[in-house]
Amino acid sequence: MRGCRWWGRGADRGFVTAEAALVLPVLVTFAMGLVWALLVVAAQIQCVDAARTGARAAARQDPHDAVVEVTREVAPRGAKVTLDRDGDRVRVVVVARAPALGRLSYELREEAVALAEETVATGQREAGR
């Protein structure tokens, strides 16, 4: 072969080790980022479920403490639950911290609104007249 030089067996010694030393930390960082993203998405889904569960319980006219307790059971650990009633609507807000990865932690917030059942029943009776 013309133009090709064979340097022998030891010419590319250590290249694989050097490449692995550069690529491995990048792959580990990427994998950690994916795991962190999955944990954040799972916590967001828990917040959504908790807010909806709390809104349903509040719409059934469950006591305030029972609604907060049911909501906290479904919410991520350490979440803050706020229950508010404005006329015929009940609003449940769940606020939780995302799983921390250094300084990448932030606040997850979800809310759900439902009509109180007494209002729904009254509206159906009036519509049926």
N, CA, C and O atoms as a printed pandas DataFrame, in Angstrom:
     atom_number atom_name residue_name chain_id  residue_number  x_coord  y_coord  z_coord
0              1         N          MET        A               1    0.832   -1.175    0.000
1              2        CA          MET        A               1    0.000    0.000    0.000
2              3         C          MET        A               1    0.877    1.239    0.000
3              4         O          MET        A               1    1.803    1.382    0.798
4              5         N          ARG        A               2    0.569    2.071   -0.868
5              6        CA          ARG        A               2    1.344    3.287   -1.005
6              7         C          ARG        A               2    0.812    4.393   -0.085
7              8         O          ARG        A               2   -0.402    4.552    0.044
8              9         N          GLY        A               3    1.644    5.104    0.509
9             10        CA          GLY        A               3    1.237    6.215    1.356
10            11         C          GLY        A               3    0.868    5.808    2.769
11            12         O          GLY        A               3    0.774    6.674    3.639
12            13         N          CYS        A               4    0.661    4.564    3.030
13            14        CA          CYS        A               4    0.318    4.094    4.375
14            15         C          CYS        A               4    1.582    3.639    5.061
15            16         O          CYS        A               4    2.380    2.889    4.498
16            17         N          ARG        A               5    1.746    4.081    6.228
17            18        CA          ARG        A               5    2.900    3.653    7.001
18            19         C          ARG        A               5    2.444    2.845    8.180
19            20         O          ARG        A               5    1.475    3.205    8.848
20            21         N          TRP        A               6    3.084    1.828    8.430
21            22        CA          TRP        A               6    2.774    0.986    9.575
22            23         C          TRP        A               6    3.791    1.289   10.647
23            24         O          TRP        A               6    4.993    1.087   10.472
24            25         N          TRP        A               7    3.288    1.773   11.747
25            26        CA          TRP        A               7    4.174    2.163   12.832
26            27         C          TRP        A               7    4.442    1.006   13.787
27            28         O          TRP        A               7    5.258    1.114   14.702
28            29         N          GLY        A               8    3.762   -0.067   13.566
29            30        CA          GLY        A               8    3.950   -1.220   14.445
30            31         C          GLY        A               8    2.828   -1.326   15.460
31            32         O          GLY        A               8    1.863   -0.562   15.423
32            33         N          ARG        A               9    2.962   -2.261   16.345
33            34        CA          ARG        A               9    1.892   -2.570   17.308
34            35         C          ARG        A               9    1.678   -1.479   18.343
35            36         O          ARG        A               9    0.535   -1.273   18.749
36            37         N          GLY        A              10    2.653   -0.802   18.775
37            38        CA          GLY        A              10    2.533    0.130   19.889
38            39         C          GLY        A              10    2.206    1.556   19.490
39            40         O          GLY        A              10    2.230    2.436   20.351
40            41         N          ALA        A              11    1.906    1.827   18.249
41            42        CA          ALA        A              11    1.702    3.199   17.794
42            43         C          ALA        A              11    0.450    3.832   18.389
43            44         O          ALA        A              11    0.467    5.024   18.698
44            45         N          ASP        A              12   -0.650    3.070   18.563
45            46        CA          ASP        A              12   -1.882    3.654   19.094
46            47         C          ASP        A              12   -2.162    3.198   20.520
47            48         O          ASP        A              12   -3.307    3.187   20.972
48            49         N          ARG        A              13   -1.127    2.833   21.198
49            50        CA          ARG        A              13   -1.269    2.392   22.587
50            51         C          ARG        A              13   -1.763    3.529   23.465
51            52         O          ARG        A              13   -1.234    4.638   23.388
52            53         N          GLY        A              14   -2.780    3.273   24.310
53            54        CA          GLY        A              14   -3.290    4.265   25.244
54            55         C          GLY        A              14   -4.429    5.111   24.724
55            56         O          GLY        A              14   -5.044    5.841   25.502
56            57         N          PHE        A              15   -4.737    5.046   23.436
57            58        CA          PHE        A              15   -5.829    5.851   22.910
58            59         C          PHE        A              15   -7.173    5.410   23.459
59            60         O          PHE        A              15   -8.023    6.246   23.765
60            61         N          VAL        A              16   -7.375    4.112   23.586
61            62        CA          VAL        A              16   -8.649    3.603   24.111
62            63         C          VAL        A              16   -8.827    4.040   25.555
63            64         O          VAL        A              16   -9.929    4.416   25.955
64            65         N          THR        A              17   -7.782    3.996   26.326
65            66        CA          THR        A              17   -7.859    4.429   27.716
66            67         C          THR        A              17   -8.169    5.917   27.798
67            68         O          THR        A              17   -8.985    6.329   28.622
68            69         N          ALA        A              18   -7.549    6.712   26.980
69            70        CA          ALA        A              18   -7.794    8.155   26.983
70            71         C          ALA        A              18   -9.219    8.471   26.544
71            72         O          ALA        A              18   -9.874    9.330   27.135
72            73         N          GLU        A              19   -9.696    7.794   25.528
73            74        CA          GLU        A              19  -11.071    8.024   25.064
74            75         C          GLU        A              19  -12.083    7.610   26.124
75            76         O          GLU        A              19  -13.068    8.313   26.349
76            77         N          ALA        A              20  -11.850    6.492   26.766
77            78        CA          ALA        A              20  -12.755    6.036   27.821
78            79         C          ALA        A              20  -12.745    7.011   28.997
79            80         O          ALA        A              20  -13.787    7.268   29.602
80            81         N          ALA        A              21  -11.592    7.545   29.317
81            82        CA          ALA        A              21  -11.485    8.499   30.418
82            83         C          ALA        A              21  -12.254    9.786   30.115
83            84         O          ALA        A              21  -12.718   10.455   31.038
84            85         N          LEU        A              22  -12.392   10.131   28.866
85            86        CA          LEU        A              22  -13.143   11.331   28.494
86            87         C          LEU        A              22  -14.633   11.053   28.338
87            88         O          LEU        A              22  -15.458   11.883   28.720
88            89         N          VAL        A              23  -14.979    9.929   27.798
89            90        CA          VAL        A              23  -16.376    9.628   27.486
90            91         C          VAL        A              23  -17.155    9.134   28.713
91            92         O          VAL        A              23  -18.332    9.461   28.862
92            93         N          LEU        A              24  -16.532    8.373   29.569
93            94        CA          LEU        A              24  -17.229    7.789   30.709
94            95         C          LEU        A              24  -17.868    8.835   31.631
95            96         O          LEU        A              24  -19.030    8.657   31.998
96            97         N          PRO        A              25  -17.193    9.898   32.019
97            98        CA          PRO        A              25  -17.847   10.911   32.855
98            99         C          PRO        A              25  -19.031   11.575   32.162
99           100         O          PRO        A              25  -20.020   11.912   32.814
100          101         N          VAL        A              26  -18.942   11.763   30.871
101          102        CA          VAL        A              26  -20.054   12.359   30.127
102          103         C          VAL        A              26  -21.259   11.420   30.162
103          104         O          VAL        A              26  -22.385   11.870   30.372
104          105         N          LEU        A              27  -21.036   10.137   29.961
105          106        CA          LEU        A              27  -22.132    9.170   29.999
106          107         C          LEU        A              27  -22.755    9.076   31.387
107          108         O          LEU        A              27  -23.977    8.983   31.509
108          109         N          VAL        A              28  -21.942    9.099   32.420
109          110        CA          VAL        A              28  -22.464    9.044   33.789
110          111         C          VAL        A              28  -23.282   10.295   34.094
111          112         O          VAL        A              28  -24.352   10.198   34.696
112          113         N          THR        A              29  -22.801   11.456   33.692
113          114        CA          THR        A              29  -23.545   12.704   33.901
114          115         C          THR        A              29  -24.866   12.688   33.150
115          116         O          THR        A              29  -25.886   13.125   33.683
116          117         N          PHE        A              30  -24.860   12.198   31.937
117          118        CA          PHE        A              30  -26.085   12.098   31.145
118          119         C          PHE        A              30  -27.085   11.148   31.809
119          120         O          PHE        A              30  -28.275   11.455   31.878
120          121         N          ALA        A              31  -26.618   10.010   32.291
121          122        CA          ALA        A              31  -27.492    9.050   32.964
122          123         C          ALA        A              31  -28.074    9.644   34.244
123          124         O          ALA        A              31  -29.252    9.443   34.538
124          125         N          MET        A              32  -27.261   10.372   35.005
125          126        CA          MET        A              32  -27.760   11.019   36.220
126          127         C          MET        A              32  -28.819   12.074   35.884
127          128         O          MET        A              32  -29.802   12.221   36.610
128          129         N          GLY        A              33  -28.621   12.789   34.807
129          130        CA          GLY        A              33  -29.612   13.777   34.378
130          131         C          GLY        A              33  -30.935   13.129   33.995
131          132         O          GLY        A              33  -32.003   13.653   34.311
132          133         N          LEU        A              34  -30.863   11.999   33.321
133          134        CA          LEU        A              34  -32.094   11.284   32.964
134          135         C          LEU        A              34  -32.834   10.786   34.201
135          136         O          LEU        A              34  -34.056   10.906   34.288
136          137         N          VAL        A              35  -32.104   10.235   35.145
137          138        CA          VAL        A              35  -32.733    9.747   36.382
138          139         C          VAL        A              35  -33.370   10.907   37.137
139          140         O          VAL        A              35  -34.487   10.784   37.639
140          141         N          TRP        A              36  -32.660   12.042   37.220
141          142        CA          TRP        A              36  -33.210   13.211   37.897
142          143         C          TRP        A              36  -34.484   13.693   37.205
143          144         O          TRP        A              36  -35.464   14.025   37.873
144          145         N          ALA        A              37  -34.478   13.733   35.880
145          146        CA          ALA        A              37  -35.664   14.168   35.132
146          147         C          ALA        A              37  -36.842   13.230   35.391
147          148         O          ALA        A              37  -37.975   13.689   35.533
148          149         N          LEU        A              38  -36.592   11.940   35.452
149          150        CA          LEU        A              38  -37.666   10.987   35.747
150          151         C          LEU        A              38  -38.219   11.198   37.151
151          152         O          LEU        A              38  -39.429   11.103   37.353
152          153         N          LEU        A              39  -37.366   11.481   38.114
153          154        CA          LEU        A              39  -37.823   11.743   39.480
154          155         C          LEU        A              39  -38.668   13.010   39.548
155          156         O          LEU        A              39  -39.662   13.051   40.273
156          157         N          VAL        A              40  -38.288   14.032   38.808
157          158        CA          VAL        A              40  -39.059   15.275   38.787
158          159         C          VAL        A              40  -40.427   15.046   38.147
159          160         O          VAL        A              40  -41.439   15.534   38.651
160          161         N          VAL        A              41  -40.459   14.310   37.050
161          162        CA          VAL        A              41  -41.741   14.010   36.390
162          163         C          VAL        A              41  -42.635   13.179   37.310
163          164         O          VAL        A              41  -43.840   13.423   37.377
164          165         N          ALA        A              42  -42.073   12.217   38.010
165          166        CA          ALA        A              42  -42.858   11.408   38.942
166          167         C          ALA        A              42  -43.421   12.267   40.074
167          168         O          ALA        A              42  -44.568   12.080   40.477
168          169         N          ALA        A              43  -42.625   13.207   40.590
169          170        CA          ALA        A              43  -43.106   14.099   41.645
170          171         C          ALA        A              43  -44.208   15.026   41.124
171          172         O          ALA        A              43  -45.162   15.320   41.845
172          173         N          GLN        A              44  -44.083   15.485   39.885
173          174        CA          GLN        A              44  -45.132   16.331   39.294
174          175         C          GLN        A              44  -46.434   15.554   39.142
175          176         O          GLN        A              44  -47.509   16.089   39.411
176          177         N          ILE        A              45  -46.349   14.318   38.720
177          178        CA          ILE        A              45  -47.544   13.480   38.585
178          179         C          ILE        A              45  -48.183   13.246   39.945
179          180         O          ILE        A              45  -49.408   13.240   40.059
180          181         N          GLN        A              46  -47.362   13.051   40.987
181          182        CA          GLN        A              46  -47.900   12.901   42.337
182          183         C          GLN        A              46  -48.624   14.171   42.776
183          184         O          GLN        A              46  -49.668   14.090   43.425
184          185         N          CYS        A              47  -48.093   15.325   42.436
185          186        CA          CYS        A              47  -48.760   16.588   42.780
186          187         C          CYS        A              47  -50.105   16.715   42.074
187          188         O          CYS        A              47  -51.083   17.153   42.679
188          189         N          VAL        A              48  -50.160   16.338   40.809
189          190        CA          VAL        A              48  -51.419   16.380   40.054
190          191         C          VAL        A              48  -52.444   15.447   40.694
191          192         O          VAL        A              48  -53.587   15.841   40.922
192          193         N          ASP        A              49  -52.039   14.215   40.983
193          194        CA          ASP        A              49  -52.955   13.251   41.606
194          195         C          ASP        A              49  -53.435   13.729   42.971
195          196         O          ASP        A              49  -54.611   13.587   43.306
196          197         N          ALA        A              50  -52.520   14.299   43.758
197          198        CA          ALA        A              50  -52.882   14.777   45.088
198          199         C          ALA        A              50  -53.886   15.924   45.005
199          200         O          ALA        A              50  -54.864   15.948   45.754
200          201         N          ALA        A              51  -53.654   16.863   44.110
201          202        CA          ALA        A              51  -54.573   17.994   43.974
202          203         C          ALA        A              51  -55.957   17.525   43.533
203          204         O          ALA        A              51  -56.969   18.005   44.044
204          205         N          ARG        A              52  -56.001   16.605   42.604
205          206        CA          ARG        A              52  -57.304   16.094   42.144
206          207         C          ARG        A              52  -58.011   15.307   43.238
207          208         O          ARG        A              52  -59.224   15.434   43.412
208          209         N          THR        A              53  -57.267   14.503   43.971
209          210        CA          THR        A              53  -57.862   13.733   45.071
210          211         C          THR        A              53  -58.411   14.679   46.136
211          212         O          THR        A              53  -59.519   14.482   46.634
212          213         N          GLY        A              54  -57.643   15.697   46.480
213          214        CA          GLY        A              54  -58.107   16.665   47.470
214          215         C          GLY        A              54  -59.323   17.441   46.998
215          216         O          GLY        A              54  -60.231   17.703   47.786
216          217         N          ALA        A              55  -59.357   17.814   45.726
217          218        CA          ALA        A              55  -60.510   18.553   45.197
218          219         C          ALA        A              55  -61.773   17.690   45.225
219          220         O          ALA        A              55  -62.856   18.178   45.549
220          221         N          ARG        A              56  -61.630   16.417   44.886
221          222        CA          ARG        A              56  -62.805   15.526   44.959
222          223         C          ARG        A              56  -63.304   15.386   46.386
223          224         O          ARG        A              56  -64.509   15.417   46.632
224          225         N          ALA        A              57  -62.374   15.231   47.336
225          226        CA          ALA        A              57  -62.770   15.098   48.738
226          227         C          ALA        A              57  -63.414   16.384   49.242
227          228         O          ALA        A              57  -64.401   16.328   49.975
228          229         N          ALA        A              58  -62.881   17.525   48.869
229          230        CA          ALA        A              58  -63.459   18.802   49.288
230          231         C          ALA        A              58  -64.821   19.026   48.649
231          232         O          ALA        A              58  -65.717   19.593   49.275
232          233         N          ALA        A              59  -64.981   18.587   47.409
233          234        CA          ALA        A              59  -66.272   18.735   46.734
234          235         C          ALA        A              59  -67.350   17.879   47.401
235          236         O          ALA        A              59  -68.532   18.217   47.347
236          237         N          ARG        A              60  -66.947   16.774   48.026
237          238        CA          ARG        A              60  -67.897   15.904   48.747
238          239         C          ARG        A              60  -68.238   16.457   50.122
239          240         O          ARG        A              60  -68.994   15.839   50.872
240          241         N          GLN        A              61  -67.685   17.613   50.453
241          242        CA          GLN        A              61  -67.911   18.270   51.742
242          243         C          GLN        A              61  -67.259   17.512   52.902
243          244         O          GLN        A              61  -67.759   17.558   54.026
244          245         N          ASP        A              62  -66.159   16.822   52.643
245          246        CA          ASP        A              62  -65.400   16.187   53.717
246          247         C          ASP        A              62  -64.832   17.286   54.614
247          248         O          ASP        A              62  -64.624   18.410   54.155
248          249         N          PRO        A              63  -64.578   16.974   55.890
249          250        CA          PRO        A              63  -63.995   17.987   56.784
250          251         C          PRO        A              63  -62.617   18.450   56.288
251          252         O          PRO        A              63  -61.893   17.708   55.624
252          253         N          HIS        A              64  -62.287   19.680   56.628
253          254        CA          HIS        A              64  -61.025   20.293   56.176
254          255         C          HIS        A              64  -59.821   19.423   56.513
255          256         O          HIS        A              64  -58.974   19.181   55.652
256          257         N          ASP        A              65  -59.734   18.950   57.758
257          258        CA          ASP        A              65  -58.581   18.131   58.169
258          259         C          ASP        A              65  -58.509   16.828   57.387
259          260         O          ASP        A              65  -57.417   16.369   57.053
260          261         N          ALA        A              66  -59.658   16.227   57.090
261          262        CA          ALA        A              66  -59.672   14.969   56.322
262          263         C          ALA        A              66  -59.202   15.212   54.887
263          264         O          ALA        A              66  -58.483   14.389   54.322
264          265         N          VAL        A              67  -59.602   16.330   54.302
265          266        CA          VAL        A              67  -59.178   16.651   52.934
266          267         C          VAL        A              67  -57.664   16.852   52.880
267          268         O          VAL        A              67  -56.999   16.338   51.980
268          269         N          VAL        A              68  -57.124   17.594   53.837
269          270        CA          VAL        A              68  -55.673   17.832   53.875
270          271         C          VAL        A              68  -54.929   16.521   54.089
271          272         O          VAL        A              68  -53.897   16.288   53.459
272          273         N          GLU        A              69  -55.435   15.663   54.969
273          274        CA          GLU        A              69  -54.778   14.380   55.236
274          275         C          GLU        A              69  -54.777   13.479   54.002
275          276         O          GLU        A              69  -53.756   12.873   53.677
276          277         N          VAL        A              70  -55.902   13.390   53.323
277          278        CA          VAL        A              70  -55.990   12.557   52.116
278          279         C          VAL        A              70  -55.068   13.094   51.029
279          280         O          VAL        A              70  -54.418   12.327   50.319
280          281         N          THR        A              71  -55.018   14.412   50.907
281          282        CA          THR        A              71  -54.155   15.025   49.896
282          283         C          THR        A              71  -52.685   14.768   50.197
283          284         O          THR        A              71  -51.912   14.464   49.289
284          285         N          ARG        A              72  -52.292   14.886   51.458
285          286        CA          ARG        A              72  -50.885   14.654   51.834
286          287         C          ARG        A              72  -50.465   13.196   51.652
287          288         O          ARG        A              72  -49.294   12.918   51.396
288          289         N          GLU        A              73  -51.405   12.269   51.781
289          290        CA          GLU        A              73  -51.082   10.856   51.571
290          291         C          GLU        A              73  -50.648   10.604   50.125
291          292         O          GLU        A              73  -49.775    9.774   49.870
292          293         N          VAL        A              74  -51.255   11.318   49.190
293          294        CA          VAL        A              74  -50.965   11.112   47.769
294          295         C          VAL        A              74  -49.804   11.989   47.304
295          296         O          VAL        A              74  -49.083   11.624   46.375
296          297         N          ALA        A              75  -49.621   13.140   47.944
297          298        CA          ALA        A              75  -48.601   14.113   47.526
298          299         C          ALA        A              75  -47.196   13.627   47.871
299          300         O          ALA        A              75  -47.032   12.742   48.711
300          301         N          PRO        A              76  -46.190   14.200   47.228
301          302        CA          PRO        A              76  -44.805   13.885   47.598
302          303         C          PRO        A              76  -44.521   14.298   49.042
303          304         O          PRO        A              76  -45.193   15.170   49.592
304          305         N          ARG        A              77  -43.536   13.673   49.639
305          306        CA          ARG        A              77  -43.185   13.943   51.034
306          307         C          ARG        A              77  -42.800   15.410   51.201
307          308         O          ARG        A              77  -42.041   15.963   50.405
308          309         N          GLY        A              78  -43.338   16.029   52.252
309          310        CA          GLY        A              78  -43.015   17.420   52.551
310          311         C          GLY        A              78  -43.821   18.443   51.774
311          312         O          GLY        A              78  -43.514   19.634   51.832
312          313         N          ALA        A              79  -44.837   18.015   51.054
313          314        CA          ALA        A              79  -45.639   18.941   50.245
314          315         C          ALA        A              79  -46.531   19.805   51.140
315          316         O          ALA        A              79  -46.977   19.373   52.203
316          317         N          LYS        A              80  -46.777   21.020   50.686
317          318        CA          LYS        A              80  -47.696   21.929   51.373
318          319         C          LYS        A              80  -49.037   21.869   50.653
319          320         O          LYS        A              80  -49.100   21.932   49.425
320          321         N          VAL        A              81  -50.103   21.748   51.430
321          322        CA          VAL        A              81  -51.448   21.647   50.868
322          323         C          VAL        A              81  -52.257   22.848   51.324
323          324         O          VAL        A              81  -52.306   23.158   52.514
324          325         N          THR        A              82  -52.891   23.522   50.374
325          326        CA          THR        A              82  -53.749   24.657   50.677
326          327         C          THR        A              82  -55.141   24.371   50.144
327          328         O          THR        A              82  -55.307   23.987   48.986
328          329         N          LEU        A              83  -56.136   24.561   50.994
329          330        CA          LEU        A              83  -57.531   24.320   50.636
330          331         C          LEU        A              83  -58.274   25.634   50.743
331          332         O          LEU        A              83  -58.175   26.331   51.753
332          333         N          ASP        A              84  -59.025   25.977   49.693
333          334        CA          ASP        A              84  -59.733   27.244   49.657
334          335         C          ASP        A              84  -61.109   27.023   49.050
335          336         O          ASP        A              84  -61.279   26.203   48.149
336          337         N          ARG        A              85  -62.079   27.759   49.551
337          338        CA          ARG        A              85  -63.421   27.675   48.988
338          339         C          ARG        A              85  -63.859   29.076   48.591
339          340         O          ARG        A              85  -63.801   30.015   49.384
340          341         N          ASP        A              86  -64.298   29.190   47.348
341          342        CA          ASP        A              86  -64.748   30.476   46.829
342          343         C          ASP        A              86  -66.138   30.268   46.236
343          344         O          ASP        A              86  -66.276   29.850   45.087
344          345         N          GLY        A              87  -67.142   30.559   47.012
345          346        CA          GLY        A              87  -68.516   30.359   46.556
346          347         C          GLY        A              87  -68.828   28.881   46.401
347          348         O          GLY        A              87  -68.791   28.122   47.369
348          349         N          ASP        A              88  -69.134   28.483   45.179
349          350        CA          ASP        A              88  -69.490   27.080   44.925
350          351         C          ASP        A              88  -68.299   26.252   44.461
351          352         O          ASP        A              88  -68.459   25.080   44.121
352          353         N          ARG        A              89  -67.119   26.838   44.440
353          354        CA          ARG        A              89  -65.925   26.120   43.972
354          355         C          ARG        A              89  -64.958   25.883   45.119
355          356         O          ARG        A              89  -64.778   26.724   45.999
356          357         N          VAL        A              90  -64.339   24.699   45.077
357          358        CA          VAL        A              90  -63.268   24.391   46.024
358          359         C          VAL        A              90  -61.972   24.282   45.234
359          360         O          VAL        A              90  -61.949   23.752   44.123
360          361         N          ARG        A              91  -60.908   24.785   45.816
361          362        CA          ARG        A              91  -59.603   24.779   45.153
362          363         C          ARG        A              91  -58.587   24.162   46.101
363          364         O          ARG        A              91  -58.482   24.545   47.266
364          365         N          VAL        A              92  -57.848   23.205   45.578
365          366        CA          VAL        A              92  -56.777   22.567   46.344
366          367         C          VAL        A              92  -55.465   22.831   45.602
367          368         O          VAL        A              92  -55.343   22.558   44.407
368          369         N          VAL        A              93  -54.491   23.365   46.334
369          370        CA          VAL        A              93  -53.173   23.660   45.769
370          371         C          VAL        A              93  -52.138   22.817   46.496
371          372         O          VAL        A              93  -52.086   22.806   47.726
372          373         N          VAL        A              94  -51.316   22.112   45.733
373          374        CA          VAL        A              94  -50.237   21.292   46.279
374          375         C          VAL        A              94  -48.916   21.871   45.784
375          376         O          VAL        A              94  -48.708   22.039   44.582
376          377         N          VAL        A              95  -48.029   22.173   46.729
377          378        CA          VAL        A              95  -46.712   22.718   46.406
378          379         C          VAL        A              95  -45.661   21.811   47.035
379          380         O          VAL        A              95  -45.698   21.539   48.235
380          381         N          ALA        A              96  -44.719   21.343   46.207
381          382        CA          ALA        A              96  -43.666   20.448   46.700
382          383         C          ALA        A              96  -42.342   20.835   46.061
383          384         O          ALA        A              96  -42.309   21.451   44.996
384          385         N          ARG        A              97  -41.265   20.472   46.715
385          386        CA          ARG        A              97  -39.934   20.680   46.163
386          387         C          ARG        A              97  -39.588   19.503   45.268
387          388         O          ARG        A              97  -39.835   18.347   45.614
388          389         N          ALA        A              98  -39.020   19.806   44.127
389          390        CA          ALA        A              98  -38.566   18.750   43.220
390          391         C          ALA        A              98  -37.354   18.056   43.847
391          392         O          ALA        A              98  -36.621   18.671   44.622
392          393         N          PRO        A              99  -37.142   16.786   43.518
393          394        CA          PRO        A              99  -35.948   16.112   44.031
394          395         C          PRO        A              99  -34.704   16.903   43.647
395          396         O          PRO        A              99  -34.549   17.314   42.497
396          397         N          ALA        A             100  -33.821   17.111   44.617
397          398        CA          ALA        A             100  -32.668   17.981   44.412
398          399         C          ALA        A             100  -31.508   17.251   43.748
399          400         O          ALA        A             100  -31.205   16.100   44.062
400          401         N          LEU        A             101  -30.888   17.939   42.846
401          402        CA          LEU        A             101  -29.640   17.489   42.239
402          403         C          LEU        A             101  -28.729   18.710   42.244
403          404         O          LEU        A             101  -28.618   19.440   41.258
404          405         N          GLY        A             102  -28.092   18.902   43.372
405          406        CA          GLY        A             102  -27.276   20.100   43.511
406          407         C          GLY        A             102  -28.151   21.334   43.592
407          408         O          GLY        A             102  -29.041   21.411   44.439
408          409         N          ARG        A             103  -27.910   22.290   42.729
409          410        CA          ARG        A             103  -28.689   23.525   42.720
410          411         C          ARG        A             103  -29.853   23.477   41.746
411          412         O          ARG        A             103  -30.483   24.504   41.492
412          413         N          LEU        A             104  -30.147   22.335   41.207
413          414        CA          LEU        A             104  -31.217   22.217   40.221
414          415         C          LEU        A             104  -32.589   21.973   40.844
415          416         O          LEU        A             104  -33.517   21.586   40.134
416          417         N          SER        A             105  -32.739   22.184   42.123
417          418        CA          SER        A             105  -34.017   21.965   42.783
418          419         C          SER        A             105  -34.920   23.176   42.555
419          420         O          SER        A             105  -34.462   24.318   42.565
420          421         N          TYR        A             106  -36.184   22.913   42.355
421          422        CA          TYR        A             106  -37.149   23.985   42.197
422          423         C          TYR        A             106  -38.494   23.522   42.710
423          424         O          TYR        A             106  -38.644   22.376   43.134
424          425         N          GLU        A             107  -39.472   24.410   42.672
425          426        CA          GLU        A             107  -40.768   24.149   43.270
426          427         C          GLU        A             107  -41.764   23.633   42.229
427          428         O          GLU        A             107  -41.893   24.189   41.139
428          429         N          LEU        A             108  -42.455   22.567   42.593
429          430        CA          LEU        A             108  -43.529   22.030   41.761
430          431         C          LEU        A             108  -44.847   22.520   42.349
431          432         O          LEU        A             108  -45.028   22.494   43.567
432          433         N          ARG        A             109  -45.765   22.966   41.502
433          434        CA          ARG        A             109  -47.048   23.482   41.977
434          435         C          ARG        A             109  -48.158   22.960   41.081
435          436         O          ARG        A             109  -48.062   22.994   39.854
436          437         N          GLU        A             110  -49.199   22.482   41.715
437          438        CA          GLU        A             110  -50.349   21.999   40.956
438          439         C          GLU        A             110  -51.608   22.357   41.726
439          440         O          GLU        A             110  -51.622   22.336   42.956
440          441         N          GLU        A             111  -52.649   22.682   41.003
441          442        CA          GLU        A             111  -53.923   22.976   41.654
442          443         C          GLU        A             111  -55.055   22.320   40.895
443          444         O          GLU        A             111  -54.973   22.072   39.692
444          445         N          ALA        A             112  -56.128   22.044   41.647
445          446        CA          ALA        A             112  -57.330   21.458   41.060
446          447         C          ALA        A             112  -58.541   22.182   41.637
447          448         O          ALA        A             112  -58.560   22.552   42.811
448          449         N          VAL        A             113  -59.534   22.376   40.805
449          450        CA          VAL        A             113  -60.763   23.077   41.196
450          451         C          VAL        A             113  -61.933   22.160   40.904
451          452         O          VAL        A             113  -61.972   21.491   39.870
452          453         N          ALA        A             114  -62.893   22.133   41.828
453          454        CA          ALA        A             114  -64.093   21.314   41.638
454          455         C          ALA        A             114  -65.302   22.069   42.186
455          456         O          ALA        A             114  -65.170   22.926   43.059
456          457         N          LEU        A             115  -66.461   21.742   41.667
457          458        CA          LEU        A             115  -67.708   22.306   42.183
458          459         C          LEU        A             115  -68.143   21.515   43.401
459          460         O          LEU        A             115  -68.042   20.289   43.425
460          461         N          ALA        A             116  -68.625   22.222   44.409
461          462        CA          ALA        A             116  -69.144   21.551   45.592
462          463         C          ALA        A             116  -70.386   20.757   45.211
463          464         O          ALA        A             116  -71.199   21.215   44.409
464          465         N          GLU        A             117  -70.531   19.579   45.781
465          466        CA          GLU        A             117  -71.647   18.704   45.393
466          467         C          GLU        A             117  -72.996   19.299   45.718
467          468         O          GLU        A             117  -73.960   19.069   44.987
468          469         N          GLU        A             118  -73.093   20.055   46.788
469          470        CA          GLU        A             118  -74.377   20.677   47.113
470          471         C          GLU        A             118  -74.803   21.623   46.001
471          472         O          GLU        A             118  -75.997   21.738   45.722
472          473         N          THR        A             119  -73.868   22.296   45.366
473          474        CA          THR        A             119  -74.159   23.197   44.260
474          475         C          THR        A             119  -74.572   22.419   43.021
475          476         O          THR        A             119  -75.491   22.820   42.307
476          477         N          VAL        A             120  -73.900   21.316   42.771
477          478        CA          VAL        A             120  -74.224   20.486   41.610
478          479         C          VAL        A             120  -75.635   19.935   41.749
479          480         O          VAL        A             120  -76.394   19.943   40.781
480          481         N          ALA        A             121  -76.003   19.453   42.947
481          482        CA          ALA        A             121  -77.337   18.893   43.171
482          483         C          ALA        A             121  -78.384   19.990   43.009
483          484         O          ALA        A             121  -79.429   19.740   42.408
484          485         N          THR        A             122  -78.144   21.184   43.519
485          486        CA          THR        A             122  -79.086   22.286   43.396
486          487         C          THR        A             122  -79.266   22.665   41.940
487          488         O          THR        A             122  -80.388   22.909   41.496
488          489         N          GLY        A             123  -78.193   22.718   41.203
489          490        CA          GLY        A             123  -78.257   23.079   39.780
490          491         C          GLY        A             123  -79.048   22.051   38.986
491          492         O          GLY        A             123  -79.763   22.422   38.056
492          493         N          GLN        A             124  -78.943   20.780   39.322
493          494        CA          GLN        A             124  -79.685   19.743   38.598
494          495         C          GLN        A             124  -81.168   19.853   38.892
495          496         O          GLN        A             124  -81.994   19.680   37.995
496          497         N          ARG        A             125  -81.517   20.140   40.145
497          498        CA          ARG        A             125  -82.944   20.255   40.482
498          499         C          ARG        A             125  -83.569   21.447   39.773
499          500         O          ARG        A             125  -84.694   21.365   39.281
500          501         N          GLU        A             126  -82.834   22.560   39.721
501          502        CA          GLU        A             126  -83.360   23.742   39.068
502          503         C          GLU        A             126  -83.481   23.533   37.566
503          504         O          GLU        A             126  -84.418   24.037   36.948
504          505         N          ALA        A             127  -82.551   22.801   36.973
505          506        CA          ALA        A             127  -82.604   22.539   35.545
506          507         C          ALA        A             127  -83.738   21.607   35.200
507          508         O          ALA        A             127  -84.273   21.669   34.093
508          509         N          GLY        A             128  -84.122   20.729   36.138
509          510        CA          GLY        A             128  -85.184   19.758   35.884
510          511         C          GLY        A             128  -86.577   20.347   35.981
511          512         O          GLY        A             128  -87.532   19.702   35.548
512          513         N          ARG        A             129  -86.737   21.529   36.522
513          514        CA          ARG        A             129  -88.067   22.141   36.678
514          515         C          ARG        A             129  -88.630   22.604   35.396
515          516         O          ARG        A             129  -89.739   23.138   35.366
